[in-house]
């Protein structure tokens, strides 16, 4: 071991990562997956217009560091101004910048739900903050528990995904807005709306972008089908959004991805088609679950979480059985949500492969 | 102004950015540039194999968070192991992670050359470090001045680009290795070799990747012609490289970019063709400079820095005259290097546009 003079914080950070990618699992298994249903990607892919735009963007040129055209289009889409919008390398990247802007040590408190999106927790740890967790309530993230804990610990940030990952549950935007009456002054709500495009009408939080209480995160990775492109954005008060420019990597954005996202946003007809296909796929996953004696949970996202009816150890055996049979899926990792497995929407062929593998996985799991 | 509880450091950071992009300048000018010769991009573009790979990568899937295939190919290319290689969203992104790993406040000292790559300085400021600058020596970054200052201030990091940007000068790898005898123990040399692919044989630092004294940065943005893709990598000791995984955005990499870089690396014949075209373009830029009474500096990079023969104010007027005539170029920003303008290599058409604009720009500059 050489003696690199890392920061005191860097020395204490673990080498663990939020997610092991399917490619790593394929290398360990020694074969490719038959169906890729674990990362909540969108197999139906982006708009043809986006694919064309990405091909024609000119790979030799740097992307616009201001993402001006894309930011302007996003602003118009949300009836606001570009100063209310920051574009980044996925919501993951934006969460990292946001945490960096607010959190610089253990004195800075943050609240999330136990079992919610782990990449947010990774960033909080990475900047030395103190993370407080509240439980889910009936498989929903609980605004009241979250905001009460935020008040108790004087949290700078509180994270909430709506719809939620990994459970697929959601709150109406109106209910969430009402619950925000209990959000402490000076606590910023980090509202991850990655899955809002597949949720029922009325799920998006109905606030003005000038509301300083909340920053909303969106992505082109889910309904827009461009996970590989790495384009996310945040909407919020200009003082908050403007602060990102002080710390972000100004040349982080892939130029083709900027052009693709711009074209994807303009093709709302395609988005409607794809969300219809996602709806149908959710129904089919639910049918498969029920036909095999399992209980699908209602989903507002591009995946269905299936209650396997026993404990976390059982669900883990079901998951392992699916993975060993070539079906990439993931599962919640905190009890009692970990009684479930989580199946991303897929093509008819993907879901047929899932259905073919499920009986064997269940039989193996029951043997234990 | 709302009262966001940013960190003490974030509150003090300026809103300035390292570079204003050409798209912003075009918006201000109200018209597109005729020639884009300011960002040291490579207009000859990537290998056709890379373009195909990017089109076929599957935009709906996340990139491999480990960049395993690309890292393995890079390791093989450099005769080392994947544990010695980290891939990131451009050298800019990797510099940000590196600074974050070492610098957490004003007690942490860093050394660079005054007028060298500003994005490194941006990251040092962004993590609160203390930046010390030494002057250039005869238009070269000076290893002896840099390392002496590093010893004086007990620097954690010292930054050196070889070849240098913005001057295009270089040291032989052997000379640099010899100079490293004066590098203080526990100071890590951050060696930016972004432009090494267009430099004379023998410019790359001849060290084993296990040498803990240095981390070398490379990119697909310059000779490989993929600036828009945002793919850089660093080579170094596994303990140093491994630390990046504790803080980096594991899902930052564009999937198509990963595939494109892999294909580009495999097409070394194309790289040779392109570097020959870059060489020819350098010669043409030098000829144009001389034909107009200016002095081109020798260049090991994909640009030529031209001594305008007077002071920084004069060179700035030449630059402004070129920009107003539709030619995007940049210039050094510290005296005495700012007597120059910097012209990226371009196509014959680009350089003809530059040559057509130059007399008017010079005439305007002489009027003052």
Interface residues (C-beta under 8 A of the other chain):
Chain A: X1 X2 X3 X4 X5 X6 X7 X8 X9 X10 X13 X14 X15 X17 X18 X19 X21 X23 X24 X27 X36 X39 X41 X42 X43 X44 X45 X46 X50 X51 X54 X55 X57 X58 X59 X60 X61 X62 X63 X64 X65 X66 X68 X69 X89 X90 X92 X93 X96 X100 X101 X102 X103 X104 X108 X119 X126 X156 X186 X188 X212 X221 X225 X226 X227 X228 X229 X230 X237 X239 X240 X242 X243 X245 X246 X247 X249 X250 X251 X252 X253 X254 X255 X256 X257 X260
Chain B: X1 X2 X3 X4 X5 X6 X7 X8 X9 X10 X13 X14 X15 X17 X18 X19 X21 X23 X24 X27 X36 X39 X41 X42 X43 X44 X45 X46 X50 X51 X54 X55 X57 X58 X59 X60 X61 X62 X63 X64 X65 X66 X68 X69 X89 X90 X92 X93 X96 X100 X101 X102 X103 X104 X108 X119 X126 X156 X186 X188 X212 X221 X225 X226 X227 X228 X229 X230 X237 X239 X240 X242 X243 X245 X246 X247 X249 X250 X251 X252 X253 X254 X255 X256 X257 X260
